[in-house]
Amino acid sequence: MRTRLLKTRTRSFSPETHEKERLNMNMKELIEYMAKALVDDPDSVHVEEIEGTSATIYELRVAPDDMGRVIGKQGRVANAMRVLLRAAAARQGRRVTLEIV
């Protein structure tokens, strides 16, 4: 039986480097990514960042027709977005709040 050797490329980054790149993802981009995946009109998604003394506030604006999709039944989608955002921020040692206006 003949074995075939595969050539592998050596990468210039380690798993730790990949993790650091992932953690450096901008919170604003994360919110936009989640919201654009939910709405019918992704062009109407806008996120404004407001720096506070102890936390950063993000205001998410979507089209009026898409507001229900972003909030979800009894606010479950909005709360899930907030949990993901807080978890990502905690890994960076930051405090954030998401407001849907």
Long-range contacts (C-beta under 8 A, 24 or more apart in sequence): 23-88, 23-91, 23-92, 25-88, 27-56, 27-58, 27-85, 27-88, 27-89, 27-94, 27-96, 28-58, 30-84, 30-85, 30-88, 31-58, 31-60, 31-81, 31-85, 31-98, 34-81, 34-84, 35-60, 35-62, 35-70, 35-81, 38-66, 38-69, 38-70, 38-77, 39-63, 39-66, 39-69, 39-70, 40-65, 40-66, 40-69, 41-65, 41-66, 54-95, 55-94, 55-95, 55-96, 55-97, 56-89, 56-94, 56-95, 56-96, 56-97, 57-96, 57-97, 57-99, 58-85, 58-96, 58-97, 58-98, 58-99, 59-99, 59-100, 59-101, 60-98, 60-99, 60-100, 60-101, 61-101, 62-100, 67-100, 70-100, 71-100
